[in-house]
Amino acid sequence: MAKIELSLREVERGIEVEWSSAKCREKYEVEFSFREPYRSSYYILYPPSTPPTPCRASRQRAVVEIGTSLFKALFPGNKEELWKEAVEGNGEIWVKMPIPFWIPIELLRHPTYGPLAQSCAFVRMEDGVKTGVGKKVEASALPLRILVAISLPSGEGYFDYNKECEGIQQALSPLVREKMVVLEFLRECTRRLLQEFLDKFHPHVLFFAGHGNGKRGLLFENELGQRDWISAGELGEILQTSPIQLLYLSSCQTAMENGGNMAAQLLEHVPMIIGMSETIGVETSIHIAHSFFHSLAKGFSPSWALQEARHSLYSSPEPALEKDPDWALPRLYSSLSPYPLIAPGKGGDGQGKGRFIYHPDPNGFVGRRRELRELRKKIRQGKRVFAIYGIGGIGKSRLAQQIAEEEKLPILDLKKGEVHAALLLEKFLSLLENHLDPVEKAMLKDGGRDIYQRLERAAHCLSLCTPHAVILHDLEEYEGREGEGDECLLALQRGFAKQEPHQEREKKRGLLFLTSRLRVPTITECEDLYLGSLVEHSLKYDRHAVYHTLTKGDLQFLQREIGGNPRAIEWIARALEAEPSSWESWERIRESTKEVEKERIGESTERTKEVVEEQKLRLVENMCLQILAEKLSSEEQRFLGFLGVYKIPISKEGALCQMREFLGKPTLQQGWRDLAGEAQRRWRGYSLGYQRLQLIKIEEMWLEVQPLVGDYFATEFLTPEERKRAHLAAAEFFSSRGKNKSASVEDLEWAIFHLRKAEEWKLSESLALALAERLIGWGEWKRAEEHLEKSLSIFKRLEDQSGIATSLHQIGMIHEKRGEYEEALECYQKSLAIFERLEDQRGIAKSLGQIWIIHY
């Protein structure tokens, strides 16, 4: 039998097809070799009778141009006979493996290709879909946990969620009966309930059914009945600590290319995501979800299950379904080769018998052999706490994961919002549930004891009884949290480093990894602590011709002062090549750092090395800015200084004049809009230069209006009416930014500040309560409590009983989160009494619900 090789190559006349034959002993196969990657969005087609081979499909890339010779060769006249002509010859089947073709989506939507589309299945492959390298898939006997979260805020369009839930339950019922799948439904889902359920249930698959918007995210409803939009960044923070392997967003515009692709943004936290590229019909989305889970239960990978769902929709005779173009709307994004979540079964029912999980094998350890050897050596010597420092993206977390895997320790990742004594203690106790004697367990749960002492003891037990590798990422974010974050870090450090009397040092114990960009003073040195830093050792200096013009000292300087980031060095090298005059400024930077080196040599014993290194970093930073500033006009420099982008000097008087110029419009609101628009236009031109110098991160590049606004409002030239109008305009500006940006707490705080200055108490306190609820969900309890205490005092002064009750209820939630149940119960009872006097049934239900949770 023959082996057919199909290769595509681009020539002047277009794209041609070459066929060649060779004998093969067992079967005929099809292999592809392509010179350039595929463009934009294409579909891959298979004959419906062919068994699925998704792994093979994920490696095949091609570009098919309409009107080229290749297109004519693949579609010779009779479209319905395409597959017969492609796979048959001389009256016998040539090919047993499927032949995939990459077809542009515009072609498949053409009505003349209806028969072709109905007889084939299709898989959407998008730009940016990466095949994971170094990933391995292993079978597990543990059940696959699936969570279906439903959100339908009042006032939105009708959606039959019961029908969708019944279909998913019917598709998975055989596996649920065999305890291969655990299926849970979360109806009337809110932000807080989703976070709590994720922490409790730890799902592997999250299916969200609700409304979405390409720019704003997913729509929820909070406990007050208000609309609550969750952006991609906020959802990523919620999902980052969950073991979710597949996220299915059954809502409109969640994979919209031109409106903020939410699915693509979440790939950082979830390996496989399905979203909708446009608005999709209700019945259509239900049909796709049902077909998808039926195929998933049979052992297909998510990519193949989605393909089957599309084919089922396209070929369905049901007239109520909007088949065209809704079959093309679901998109799959994956950071690794899609793999089955259910192991293919051998029984007659065709259902799966187990589930698959993936274990990321950290790669990118080029130049890390020395650090790995050092860490292994320290572990053998008895070190148990490791503080690793280095610039962002250099591989600190990967290094910690590599060591944890070598030691065969389960990994517990702790990220922003989780470093709180009550949360950590609860998490540790759940891991130690079956490893503690009753006396020890009662001591750790005793609320009368100091919570940090209990946390230290729990960390020590976690290190000894059920060893884990606890990794705390981005340590510098917890510094300066009014002592709370510091106490948690110290308790963790003491717990893992503590040695029991007569304890064998060689005995397997848990490890604690603390990663940070800079040295954090909280870390105290002890016998079991190892402090290490990461630098880039694998720079390739032949990336650009300008490297050959740099001396060895220049390269060492760049590696030491710019952090060894190859991309930063590349940008600076290109800038020096493009602007020969910049060499003079470059020489000034080098000479200035030499002076600092001399100062370091002669420094007094009281001055630490960290202070000198910080001074050198600031010096290089300012000198690089000076290079950039020399290329800007005075007007551009003034505007950048006004925005507070960085340290380009400008006087406060000049900034005040600039502010008055913007606010001197016919209306103050128009002035603020012009300010934002002008800033965005200027910002696009300037941000690239700053990004190239690696002085700011790309995610932080958005308009920052500094507290210079306050200087304007403090002037004596405004009448009370003008000042109030200005405050209202500023509040509108900041609140609109706060709703559309993730992690924009400062914007909302500025909006609340200006509303209170304008004495718009109803607006200010409703916004303050909403902000406090958001902060509670993020774990920023101290900050939320400050806002609530201030709102409570304002409500008492205004004698607003409903506001008082709501504030007390949220304060009680903070006490409950901290484990202070008596204080929480007192607040809930006070709020319940007020709600009963007001006959507020919703408030009564909320307070009674929280009281019930505390008691039971």
C-alpha positions in Angstrom: 0.0 0.0 0.0 1.2 3.5 -0.6 2.1 6.4 1.5 0.9 9.8 0.2 2.8 12.9 1.1 1.1 16.3 0.6 3.3 19.3 0.7 2.3 23.0 0.2 4.8 25.5 -1.1 4.3 29.0 -2.2 5.6 30.0 -5.7 5.2 33.0 -7.9 2.1 31.6 -9.6 0.4 30.9 -6.3 0.2 27.7 -4.2 0.8 24.4 -6.0 0.2 20.8 -4.9 2.8 18.0 -5.3 1.9 14.4 -4.9 4.4 11.6 -4.5 4.0 7.9 -3.8 6.0 5.4 -1.8 5.3 1.9 -0.7 4.4 1.2 2.9 3.8 -2.3 4.5 0.7 -1.8 6.5 -1.4 1.3 5.6 -1.5 4.5 3.8 -0.9 7.7 5.8 -0.9 11.4 5.0 1.9 13.7 6.2 2.1 17.5 5.9 5.0 19.9 5.7 4.3 23.6 5.6 6.7 26.5 5.1 4.6 29.3 6.8 2.0 29.3 9.5 -1.7 29.6 8.9 -3.4 33.0 8.7 -6.3 34.3 10.7 -9.2 31.9 11.3 -9.5 28.7 9.4 -11.4 25.5 9.7 -10.1 21.9 9.5 -12.5 19.5 7.8 -12.8 15.7 8.3 -14.9 13.0 6.7 -17.7 12.1 9.3 -16.9 8.4 9.2 -13.3 8.9 10.2 -12.3 8.2 13.8 -11.1 11.4 15.6 -7.4 12.1 15.8 -7.2 15.4 17.5 -3.6 15.2 18.4 -2.7 14.8 14.7 -4.9 17.7 13.8 -3.2 20.1 16.3 0.1 19.8 14.5 -1.1 20.6 11.0 -1.0 24.2 9.8 -1.6 25.5 6.2 -2.8 28.5 4.3 -5.4 27.9 1.6 -6.0 30.9 -0.7 -9.3 31.2 -2.6 -8.7 31.4 -6.3 -5.2 29.8 -6.3 -4.2 26.7 -8.1 -4.3 24.7 -4.9 -8.0 25.7 -4.3 -8.8 24.6 -7.9 -7.0 21.3 -7.3 -8.8 20.6 -4.0 -12.3 21.5 -5.4 -12.4 20.3 -9.0 -15.9 21.1 -10.1 -18.3 18.7 -8.3 -18.2 19.8 -4.6 -20.2 16.9 -3.4 -17.7 14.4 -4.7 -14.8 16.1 -2.9 -14.0 13.5 -0.4 -14.5 10.6 -2.8 -12.0 12.1 -5.2 -9.6 12.9 -2.4 -9.5 9.5 -0.6 -10.4 7.0 -3.3 -8.5 5.8 -6.3 -8.7 2.8 -8.7 -11.9 1.6 -7.0 -10.3 1.1 -3.5 -9.7 3.1 -0.4 -6.3 4.7 -0.4 -6.3 6.5 3.0 -7.4 5.2 6.3 -6.2 8.3 8.2 -8.2 11.5 7.7 -7.0 14.1 5.2 -7.6 17.5 6.7 -7.9 20.7 4.6 -7.7 24.2 6.0 -10.6 26.2 4.5 -11.3 29.9 5.1 -14.5 30.5 7.1 -15.9 32.8 4.3 -15.9 29.8 2.0 -17.8 27.5 4.3 -20.5 30.1 4.8 -21.2 30.2 1.1 -24.5 28.5 0.3 -23.1 26.3 -2.5 -21.0 24.4 0.1 -23.9 23.3 2.2 -23.7 19.6 1.3 -20.0 19.7 2.0 -20.4 21.2 5.4 -23.2 18.8 6.3 -21.1 15.8 5.5 -18.0 16.9 7.4 -17.1 18.1 10.8 -15.2 21.2 11.5 -12.8 22.5 14.2 -12.0 26.2 14.6 -8.2 26.9 15.1 -7.5 30.5 16.1 -4.5 32.7 15.9 -2.4 32.4 19.1 -3.4 28.9 19.9 -0.2 27.3 21.2 0.7 23.6 21.6 2.1 23.0 25.0 5.7 21.9 25.1 6.8 19.6 27.9 3.3 18.9 29.1 2.3 15.3 30.0 -1.1 13.8 30.6 -1.7 11.0 33.1 -4.8 9.0 34.0 -6.3 9.4 37.4 -9.0 7.4 39.2 -10.3 10.5 41.0 -13.7 11.8 39.8 -14.0 14.8 37.5 -15.7 17.7 39.2 -17.9 19.9 37.0 -19.5 23.1 38.3 -22.4 24.7 36.4 -22.7 28.4 37.5 -25.9 30.2 36.4 -26.3 34.0 36.6 -29.5 35.7 35.4 -29.8 39.2 36.9 -33.3 40.7 37.1 -34.4 42.8 34.1 -32.3 40.8 31.6 -33.5 38.7 28.7 -35.2 35.4 29.3 -33.0 32.3 29.4 -34.3 28.7 30.1 -31.6 27.6 32.4 -33.6 24.7 33.7 -33.5 23.2 30.2 -29.8 23.8 29.9 -29.1 22.1 33.3 -31.3 19.2 32.5 -29.5 18.6 29.2 -26.1 18.7 30.9 -27.2 16.4 33.7 -28.7 13.9 31.1 -25.5 13.9 29.1 -23.3 13.1 32.2 -25.8 11.0 34.2 -24.1 7.6 33.4 -20.8 8.9 34.7 -22.4 10.5 37.7 -24.0 7.1 38.6 -20.6 5.4 38.4 -19.1 8.2 40.5 -16.7 9.1 37.7 -18.1 12.6 37.6 -19.3 14.9 40.4 -21.8 17.5 39.0 -22.8 20.6 41.0 -25.2 23.4 40.0 -24.8 27.0 41.4 -28.0 28.8 40.7 -28.3 32.6 41.2 -24.6 32.9 41.2 -22.9 36.0 42.6 -19.3 37.0 42.7 -19.0 36.0 46.4 -20.8 32.7 46.0 -18.7 31.8 43.0 -15.5 32.5 45.0 -16.7 30.5 48.0 -17.9 27.6 45.8 -14.6 27.4 43.9 -12.7 27.3 47.2 -14.9 24.6 48.5 -15.6 22.4 45.5 -12.4 22.8 43.5 -13.9 22.0 40.1 -11.9 20.8 37.0 -14.6 22.1 34.6 -16.5 25.4 35.1 -19.5 26.0 32.8 -20.9 29.5 33.0 -24.4 30.2 31.7 -25.4 33.9 31.6 -25.0 37.2 29.8 -21.7 38.6 28.6 -20.3 41.7 26.9 -17.1 41.8 24.9 -15.8 44.9 26.6 -17.3 44.6 30.1 -17.1 40.9 30.8 -19.6 38.6 32.5 -22.8 40.0 34.2 -23.6 39.0 37.7 -26.0 40.3 40.4 -24.8 41.2 43.9 -26.6 40.6 47.1 -28.2 44.0 46.9 -29.8 43.1 43.6 -27.5 45.4 41.6 -25.8 44.6 38.3 -22.2 43.5 38.9 -19.9 43.2 35.8 -16.8 41.0 36.3 -14.0 41.7 33.8 -11.4 39.3 32.5 -8.8 40.5 35.0 -11.2 40.1 37.9 -12.3 36.7 36.8 -8.7 35.6 36.4 -8.0 36.6 40.0 -10.9 34.4 41.1 -9.8 31.4 39.0 -6.1 31.6 39.5 -6.1 29.3 42.7 -8.6 26.8 41.3 -7.5 23.6 39.4 -9.8 24.4 36.5 -8.8 22.6 33.3 -11.7 23.7 31.1 -13.7 27.0 31.2 -16.9 27.0 29.1 -18.4 30.5 28.8 -21.9 30.1 27.3 -22.5 33.8 27.0 -22.3 36.3 24.2 -19.2 38.0 23.0 -16.8 36.3 25.4 -14.3 35.6 22.5 -14.9 38.7 20.5 -11.8 39.7 18.5 -12.5 43.5 18.3 -14.0 44.0 21.8 -11.5 42.6 24.3 -11.1 38.8 23.9 -12.0 37.6 27.3 -11.3 33.9 26.5 -7.8 34.7 25.2 -7.0 36.8 28.2 -7.9 34.0 30.6 -5.4 31.6 29.1 -2.9 32.7 31.7 -5.0 31.0 34.4 -6.9 28.2 32.5 -5.4 25.8 29.9 -8.5 25.4 27.8 -11.3 28.0 27.3 -14.4 28.0 25.1 -16.1 31.3 24.3 -18.6 32.9 21.8 -17.3 35.3 19.2 -20.6 37.1 18.8 -24.2 37.2 20.2 -25.6 33.7 20.1 -29.2 32.5 20.2 -30.6 30.9 23.3 -31.7 27.6 21.8 -28.5 27.4 19.8 -26.3 27.8 22.8 -28.3 25.1 24.7 -28.0 22.7 21.8 -24.3 23.2 21.5 -23.8 22.7 25.3 -25.8 19.5 25.3 -23.9 18.0 22.3 -20.6 19.1 23.8 -21.0 17.3 27.1 -22.4 14.2 25.3 -19.1 14.0 23.3 -17.0 14.9 26.3 -18.5 12.0 28.3 -17.6 9.6 25.4 -13.9 10.3 25.9 -13.4 13.0 23.3 -11.1 16.0 23.9 -12.8 19.4 24.3 -11.6 20.3 20.7 -13.2 17.2 19.2 -16.3 17.5 21.4 -16.8 21.1 20.2 -16.4 19.9 16.7 -19.1 17.3 17.2 -21.4 19.9 18.7 -21.0 22.2 15.7 -21.6 19.4 13.3 -24.7 18.4 15.3 -26.0 21.9 15.1 -25.4 22.4 11.4 -27.0 19.1 10.4 -30.0 19.4 12.9 -33.4 19.6 11.2 -34.9 21.5 14.1 -36.4 24.8 12.6 -36.1 26.7 15.9 -32.3 26.6 15.8 -30.4 29.5 14.3 -27.8 27.3 12.5 -26.2 29.8 10.3 -23.9 31.5 11.3 -24.3 30.3 15.0 -22.4 27.1 14.3 -19.3 29.1 13.7 -19.5 31.3 16.9 -18.0 28.9 19.5 -14.2 29.2 19.7 -11.7 27.1 21.6 -8.5 28.6 23.0 -5.9 26.4 24.4 -2.4 26.9 25.8 -1.5 23.2 25.2 -2.7 20.3 23.0 -6.3 19.6 24.0 -6.5 16.2 25.8 -9.5 14.1 26.9 -10.9 14.9 30.4 -12.7 11.5 30.5 -10.7 8.4 29.6 -12.3 6.5 26.7 -14.3 3.6 28.0 -14.3 0.0 26.8 -17.9 -0.8 27.8 -20.8 -1.1 25.5 -22.2 2.2 26.5 -19.1 4.0 25.2 -18.9 6.1 28.3 -15.6 7.1 29.9 -14.0 5.2 32.8 -12.0 7.8 34.7 -10.5 11.2 34.0 -7.3 12.7 32.7 -5.4 15.4 34.4 -2.4 17.3 33.1 0.8 18.1 35.0 2.7 21.1 33.7 6.3 20.2 33.3 8.1 23.5 33.9 10.4 24.3 31.0 12.7 27.2 30.3 15.4 26.2 32.8 18.2 27.0 30.4 20.9 28.5 32.6 19.3 27.2 35.8 21.4 24.1 36.5 23.5 26.0 39.0 20.5 27.2 40.9 18.9 23.8 40.9 22.0 22.1 42.2 22.3 24.8 44.9 18.7 24.3 46.0 19.0 20.5 46.1 22.2 20.9 48.2 20.4 23.2 50.7 17.5 20.8 51.0 19.9 17.9 51.9 21.5 20.3 54.5 18.1 20.7 56.1 16.9 24.1 54.7 13.1 24.3 54.5 12.4 28.0 53.7 13.6 29.5 50.4 13.3 33.2 49.5 14.0 33.6 45.8 14.4 37.1 44.3 14.6 38.2 40.6 13.0 40.4 38.0 9.5 39.5 36.8 9.3 36.6 34.3 12.7 35.3 35.0 11.4 31.9 36.3 11.2 32.1 40.1 7.9 30.2 40.4 9.0 27.7 37.8 12.1 27.0 39.7 10.1 26.4 42.9 7.7 24.1 41.0 10.6 22.1 39.6 12.1 21.5 43.0 8.7 20.5 44.5 8.2 18.0 41.7 11.6 16.5 42.2 10.8 16.1 46.0 7.4 14.6 45.0 5.6 17.2 47.1 2.0 18.4 46.4 2.1 22.1 45.5 -0.1 24.6 47.3 0.0 28.0 45.5 -0.8 31.1 47.5 -1.5 34.3 45.6 -2.9 37.8 46.2 -5.9 37.8 48.5 -5.1 34.5 50.2 -2.4 35.6 52.6 -4.7 36.2 55.6 -4.4 34.3 58.9 -8.0 33.0 59.0 -8.0 31.9 55.4 -4.6 30.2 55.7 -5.5 28.5 58.9 -8.7 27.1 57.4 -6.9 25.9 54.3 -4.2 24.2 56.4 -6.8 22.5 58.7 -8.6 21.1 55.7 -5.3 19.5 54.5 -4.5 18.2 58.0 -8.0 16.9 58.7 -7.0 13.2 58.8 -3.5 13.7 60.2 -4.0 15.3 63.6 -5.0 13.9 66.9 -8.2 15.3 68.6 -6.2 17.4 71.1 -4.0 19.0 68.5 -7.0 19.7 66.3 -9.0 21.3 69.2 -6.0 23.5 70.0 -5.8 24.8 66.4 -9.5 25.5 66.3 -9.6 27.2 69.6 -10.6 30.8 68.8 -9.4 32.0 72.2 -5.7 31.5 71.3 -3.7 33.9 69.3 -4.4 33.3 65.6 -0.8 33.7 64.5 0.4 31.2 67.0 -2.2 28.7 65.7 -1.2 29.5 62.1 2.5 28.9 63.0 1.6 25.5 64.6 -0.6 24.5 61.6 2.2 25.4 59.2 4.6 23.2 61.3 2.1 20.3 61.3 1.7 20.7 57.5 5.4 20.5 57.1 5.7 17.3 59.2 2.4 15.4 59.0 1.5 15.8 55.3 4.4 17.5 53.6 3.5 20.1 51.0 5.4 22.6 49.0 3.8 26.0 49.7 4.7 28.7 47.1 3.8 32.3 47.9 4.1 34.4 44.8 5.0 38.1 44.5 6.0 38.6 48.1 6.4 42.3 47.8 2.6 42.8 47.3 2.1 41.8 51.0 4.6 44.2 52.4 3.2 47.1 54.4 -0.3 45.8 55.1 -0.5 47.3 58.5 1.3 44.4 60.0 -1.2 41.7 59.1 0.6 40.5 56.0 3.9 40.6 57.8 2.6 38.6 60.7 1.3 35.9 58.4 4.6 35.7 56.6 6.6 35.4 59.8 4.2 32.7 61.1 4.6 30.7 58.0 8.4 31.1 58.0 8.7 30.0 61.7 6.3 27.1 61.2 8.2 25.5 58.3 11.7 26.3 59.8 10.9 25.0 63.3 12.8 21.9 64.3 11.3 19.3 66.8 13.7 18.0 69.5 15.6 14.9 68.3 14.1 15.2 64.9 15.8 13.5 62.0 17.0 16.1 59.5 16.9 13.6 56.7 13.2 12.9 57.2 11.0 14.2 54.4 9.4 17.6 55.2 7.5 20.3 53.5 9.0 23.3 51.8 8.1 27.0 51.8 9.0 29.1 48.8 8.8 32.9 48.9 9.2 34.7 45.5 9.7 38.4 45.1 11.2 40.9 42.7 13.0 42.8 45.4 14.4 41.9 48.8 11.7 42.2 51.4 12.7 43.2 55.0 10.0 40.9 56.5 12.1 37.8 55.9 14.2 37.1 58.9 17.3 35.0 58.5 17.5 31.7 60.4 19.2 28.4 60.3 16.6 26.8 58.0 16.3 29.8 55.6 18.0 30.1 52.2 18.1 33.5 50.4 18.9 33.3 46.7 18.6 35.6 43.6 18.0 34.7 40.0 19.7 36.5 37.1 19.7 35.6 33.4 22.7 33.5 32.5 21.6 32.4 29.0 21.7 35.7 27.0 22.5 35.3 23.4 24.5 38.3 22.3 24.3 37.6 18.6 20.6 38.5 18.3 21.4 41.9 16.8 24.3 43.4 15.0 24.7 46.1 17.6 25.8 43.5 20.2 29.1 43.3 18.4 29.7 47.0 19.1 29.3 46.6 22.8 32.2 45.7 25.0 32.1 42.9 27.5 31.8 45.5 30.2 28.8 47.0 28.5 27.1 43.6 28.4 27.8 43.0 32.0 26.5 46.4 32.9 23.3 45.8 30.9 22.8 42.4 32.5 23.4 43.8 36.0 21.6 47.1 35.8 18.7 46.4 33.4 18.0 43.1 35.2 19.4 40.8 32.4 16.1 41.0 30.6 17.0 40.0 27.0 14.1 42.0 25.6 15.1 45.2 27.4 18.7 44.8 26.2 17.5 44.3 22.7 15.4 47.5 22.7 18.2 49.5 24.1 20.7 48.1 21.7 18.5 48.9 18.7 17.9 52.4 20.1 21.7 53.0 20.3 22.2 51.8 16.8 19.4 54.0 15.4 20.5 57.1 17.3 24.3 57.3 17.3 24.1 60.6 19.2 22.6 58.6 22.1 26.0 57.1 22.8 26.9 60.3 24.6 24.0 59.8 27.0 25.0 56.1 27.3 28.5 57.1 28.3 27.0 59.4 31.0 25.0 56.5 32.4 28.1 54.3 32.6 30.3 57.0 34.1 27.6 57.8 36.7 27.3 54.2 37.7 31.1 54.0 38.1 30.9 56.9 40.6 28.3 54.9 42.5 30.6 51.9 42.5 33.4 54.0 43.9 31.0 55.3 46.6 30.0 51.7 47.4 33.7 50.7 47.9 34.2 53.6 50.4 30.8 53.3 52.1 30.5 53.1 55.8 29.5 49.9 57.6 26.0 51.3 58.5 25.0 51.7 54.8 23.7 48.4 53.4 24.3 47.0 50.0 20.6 47.1 49.2 20.5 50.9 49.6 23.4 51.3 47.1 21.8 48.9 44.6 18.6 50.8 44.9 20.4 54.1 44.3 22.1 52.7 41.2 18.8 51.4 39.8 17.1 54.8 40.2 20.1 56.5 38.6 20.0 54.3 35.6 16.3 54.7 35.4 16.5 58.5 35.4 19.3 58.6 32.9 17.3 56.4 30.5 14.4 58.7 30.9 16.7 61.6 30.1 17.7 59.9 26.9 14.0 59.7 26.0 13.2 63.2 27.2 15.9 64.6 24.8 13.8 63.4 21.9 10.5 65.0 23.1 9.3 68.5 22.6 8.8 70.8 25.6 5.0 70.4 25.1 5.3 66.6 25.2 7.4 66.7 28.3 4.9 69.0 30.0 2.1 66.7 29.2 3.9 63.6 30.4 4.8 65.4 33.6 1.2 66.5 34.0 -0.1 63.0 33.7 2.5 61.8 36.2 3.7 59.1 33.9 7.2 59.1 35.3 9.8 61.5 36.6 10.1 64.1 33.8 10.2 67.3 35.8 7.4 69.9 35.7 6.4 72.5 38.2 3.1 72.3 40.1 2.1 75.7 38.7 2.5 74.5 35.2 0.4 71.4 35.9 -2.3 73.6 37.5 -2.4 75.8 34.4 -2.7 72.7 32.2 -5.6 71.5 34.4 -7.4 74.8 34.2 -7.0 74.8 30.4 -8.7 71.5 30.2 -11.5 72.5 32.6 -12.0 75.8 30.9 -14.4 74.2 28.4 -18.1 75.1 28.0 -19.0 72.4 30.5 -16.8 70.7 33.0 -17.9 67.3 31.8 -16.7 68.1 28.3 -13.4 69.2 29.8 -12.9 65.9 31.5 -13.8 64.0 28.3 -11.3 66.1 26.3 -8.7 65.4 29.0 -9.2 61.7 28.7 -9.2 61.7 24.9 -6.2 63.8 24.6 -4.3 61.8 27.1 -5.1 58.6 25.3 -4.0 60.0 21.9 -0.7 61.3 23.4 -0.2 58.1 25.4 -0.2 55.8 22.3 2.8 57.7 21.0 4.8 57.8 24.2 4.0 54.4 25.8 6.1 52.4 23.2 9.3 54.3 24.2 8.7 53.6 27.9 7.9 50.0 27.2 11.0 49.6 25.2 13.1 50.9 28.1 11.3 48.4 30.4 10.5 51.2 32.9 6.8 50.3 33.1 4.8 47.2 32.5 2.4 47.1 29.6 -0.6 46.2 31.9 0.0 49.4 33.9 0.0 51.6 30.8 -3.3 53.4 31.2 -4.1 57.0 32.0 -3.1 58.1 35.5 -4.5 61.4 36.7 -2.5 62.4 39.8 -3.8 64.1 42.9 -3.1 67.4 41.2 -6.9 67.5 40.7 -7.1 68.3 44.4 -4.9 71.4 44.0 -7.3 72.7 41.5 -10.3 72.3 43.8 -8.4 73.9 46.7 -8.0 77.2 44.9 -9.8 80.2 46.3 -11.1 81.4 42.9 -14.0 79.0 42.7 -17.5 79.8 43.9 -19.2 77.1 46.0 -21.4 76.2 43.0 -18.4 75.9 40.7 -16.6 73.8 43.2 -19.5 71.4 43.5 -19.9 71.1 39.7 -16.2 70.4 39.4 -16.4 67.7 42.1 -19.3 66.1 40.3 -17.5 66.1 37.0 -14.4 64.6 38.6 -16.6 61.9 40.3 -18.2 61.0 37.0 -14.8 60.7 35.3 -13.2 58.5 38.0 -16.3 56.3 38.5 -16.6 55.6 34.8 -12.9 54.6 34.7 -13.4 52.5 37.8 -16.2 50.5 36.3 -14.2 49.6 33.1 -10.8 48.8 34.6 -9.7 45.9 36.6 -8.1 46.5 40.0 -9.0 50.2 39.8 -9.9 50.7 43.5 -8.1 54.0 43.6 -10.4 55.4 40.9 -13.5 54.5 42.8 -12.0 55.9 46.0 -11.3 59.2 44.2 -14.9 59.1 42.9 -16.2 58.6 46.5 -14.0 61.4 47.7 -15.4 63.9 45.2 -19.0 62.9 45.7 -18.6 63.4 49.5 -17.0 66.8 48.8 -20.1 67.7 46.7 -22.3 66.4 49.6 -24.0 63.9 47.3 -24.4 61.4 50.1 -26.7 58.9 48.5 -24.4 58.5 45.5 -21.2 58.5 47.5 -22.3 55.9 50.1 -23.9 53.5 47.6 -20.6 53.6 45.7 -18.7 53.1 48.9 -20.8 50.0 49.8 -20.3 48.5 46.4 -16.5 49.1 46.6 -16.4 47.6 50.1 -18.2 44.5 48.7 -15.6 44.2 46.0 -12.7 44.6 48.4 -14.2 41.9 50.7 -14.3 39.5 47.7 -10.7 40.3 47.0 -9.6 39.6 50.6 -8.7 43.3 51.2 -10.7 43.3 54.5 -8.8 46.0 56.3 -9.4 48.5 53.4 -13.0 47.4 53.1 -13.5 47.9 56.9 -12.2 51.5 56.7 -14.7 52.4 54.0 -17.6 50.7 55.9 -16.8 52.5 59.2 -16.8 55.8 57.4 -20.0 55.0 55.6 -21.6 53.9 58.9 -20.8 57.2 60.6 -22.2 59.1 57.6 -25.4 57.0 57.7 -25.8 57.6 61.4 -25.4 61.3 60.9 -28.0 61.3 58.2 -30.2 58.9 60.2 -30.4 56.5 57.3 -31.5 53.3 58.9 -31.3 51.2 55.7 -27.7 52.3 55.2 -26.8 51.6 58.8 -28.2 48.0 58.5 -26.3 47.4 55.2 -23.1 48.7 56.6 -23.4 46.6 59.8 -24.2 43.5 57.7 -21.0 43.9 55.6 -18.9 44.6 58.7 -20.2 41.4 60.0 -19.1 39.6 56.9 -15.5 40.9 57.5 -15.6 39.6 61.1 -16.9 36.2 59.8 -14.1 36.0 57.2 -11.5 36.7 59.9 -12.9 34.0 62.2 -14.3 36.5 64.7 -17.7 34.9 65.0 -19.0 36.6 68.1 -18.4 40.1 66.6 -19.9 38.9 63.3 -23.0 37.5 65.1 -23.4 40.8 67.0 -23.4 42.8 63.7 -25.8 40.5 62.0 -28.2 40.7 64.9 -28.1 44.5 64.9 -28.7 44.6 61.1 -31.5 42.0 61.4 -33.3 44.2 64.0 -33.1 47.2 61.8 -34.3 45.3 58.7 -37.3 43.9 60.7 -38.3 47.4 61.7 -38.0 48.5 58.1 -39.9 45.4 56.9 -37.1 44.8 54.4 -37.6 41.1 53.5 -34.5 40.9 51.4 -32.3 42.3 54.2 -34.0 40.0 56.8 -33.3 37.0 54.6 -29.6 37.9 54.2 -29.0 38.5 57.9 -30.8 35.3 58.9 -28.8 33.4 56.3 -25.5 34.6 57.7 -26.6 33.9 61.3 -27.6 30.3 60.3 -24.2 29.8 58.6 -22.4 30.8 61.8 -24.5 28.5 64.0 -24.5 25.5 61.8 
